[in-house]
């Protein structure tokens, strides 16, 4: 260990760009984690969503493309196209006090929709991390077709 500490200044001097890149990446990871802590919605795992379904019967909105929704979706979820997603819609506005879970195929596009729900006054907003693909990887049942 002592030998490493003696060679560290030499390594830093010889590899300045590499060390700078390391610190930039470290800072980026720290900032992303801090932003995750302070956002107003939570990301659920498939097990966490199962627990929420069993305890509180959330409204589950699937924002996947319609073809993806028909192939596989979380049972009980309703399909709403991302282009038609509107937190101010009167049917959705009735659920402001209910837990609302946003789902898509792979979990990449639900963050912006969750932010829109929070901005519209929804208090319990969740996303399914990894989307339907994570749900399937957890070997949980999926529904197919329109329902």
Secondary structure, 3 states (H helix, E strand, C coil): CHHHHHHHHHHHHHCHHHHHHHHHHHHHHHHHHHHHHHCCCEEECHHHHHHHHHHHCCEEEECCCHHHHHHCEECCCEECCHHHCCCCCHHHHCCCCCCEEEECCCCCCHHHHHHHHHHCCCCCEEEECCHHHHHHHCCCCEECCCC
